[in-house]
Amino acid sequence: MIIVPLSGLLGVGMNVFVYGSLLVPLVFESLTGVARQGVPALLQGYARYPLSGEVYPGLMEASGAATIGLLLGDISPLMLERLDQFEGDAYERRSVDVLSLKGFIVSAETYILKACRRNQIVAAPWDFEVFVSEKRWKRMEDGPF
């Protein structure tokens, strides 16, 4: 396997792995001002869960788990700052290695639920298809939607 450095997979900015509400093109574009471009990717050793009282998921380390998401490249410092603000104090940004659809291991930033918020986790899978089909992303209170 080839390891791609933290500089952007698709350009000169950083790579970001998204797995929840940021998978919705309108959500990402509303935050950053640009349409997202990326490739499907897998983050091993982490699981995505629904959060009590929220429509979006939380990601946490979980042995043997894997989360499918999207690897976005060429994320500028300004876009990353906007994503940091969107994620808020419930999440910490962390560098992780993800496996791209093409078999590359790529370094990327992602947002992990802080330990103090893990009591909100609901022990069930988070369903992206339901999130989109029911337009739950429109219910996110703090976003520009």
N, C-alpha and C positions, 0 to 999 in steps of 0.2 A: 504494500500500500504506500501511497505517496502522502506525505504530510505537507499541507499548505500552511504557510505562516499566517499570523494574525492580520497582516495587511490584506485588503479586500480580495476575496475570491474573484469578484467580477470587475474590480477596478482598484483605485488607490485608497479608498476608505477602509473601515473596519468591517468585519463579518459579524452578523447578529443571527442567532437562532431564535425563531419565534414559534410558539406552540399553542397559543390561545387566541384571544381577541385580535391580536395583531396579524393573524392569518387572513382576516377579512380585509380585502383590498381597500375599501372605503375608510376603515379605521386607520390603517397605516398611512394612507395618503392624506387624511385629514390632519394627522399629527405631524407629518414630516413635510408635506407639500409636494411630494413626489410619488409616482406610482411605484409600487414595489416590484422588484425583479428578483427571482431567486430560484433555488432548486430544492426539491424534496430532500430531507435529511433525517437521520435517526440519532437521537441522543441516548446512549446506553447508560444505565445506572441511575436513571431518574424516572419518576412517574408523575403524571399529570392527574390532578384530582379536582373535583368541584369543591367550592368553598361555601360553607354555610352562609346564607344570606346574600350571596353574590351570584352574578351570571357568568363571570369569568373564572378560569381555573388557577390553581397554584401548582408549582412544580417543586418537587423535593427529591432528595436522594433516596433511592430505594434499590437495594441489592437485587439483581436479576431482572429489573424492569427496563423498559425502553420507551421512549416517547418519539412519535413521528411529528415532524414540524417542517418548517421551511428555513433554509439557509439563505439569508439576504447578504449580498455583498455591497461594497462601496458605500457604506453608511458613514456620512460625514460627522465630524464632531458636533455640529449643530443638531443634526438629526438624532444623534445619540443622546444629547442633552435633553431633547424633547421626549425621547423614549424614557429616559430616567425620570423625568417629571411625571409622565403618564403613569408609570409603574408605582411611583410614590414610595412611601416609607414601609410598605408591607413587603417589599422585595429588595433583594440585594443583587447587583449585577455581578456576574461571575464569569470568568473565562473557562470554557469547556472545549472538549474535542468532540466533534460530531462527524458522523459518517455520511457523506453525500451519496446521492443516488448512483453516481458514477464510480463509487468505491474509493473516493479520496477521504482521508481523515483531515478535517479542517478545524483550525482553532477559531472560535467564535465567542462572542459575548452572549449571555442569556440572563434571564431574570428568575431567581430562585426565591421561593417564599421564605421569609425570615422565620427562624425557629420560634420566636414569640407569637407568631400568627398560625402556627401549625394546629392549634386547637380548633381552627375553623374547617379543617379538612374533613370532607365527607368520604367515607370508605366506599367509593363507587367510581367507575370510570366517568370522565368528563366527555360528553358527546358533542364534538364539533358540528356534526350535521344538524343536530337539534338546535344548537346555538345559532346557526345560520338560518335554518328553515323557519324557526320561530322569531327570527330577527331580534334575538335577545341582546345582541350587541347594541341595539338602539336604546336599551334600558340603562346603559352605563352612565351613571350620574355625573362623573367628573370629566368626561371626555367632551370634545367640541362637537358632539353630535346632537 
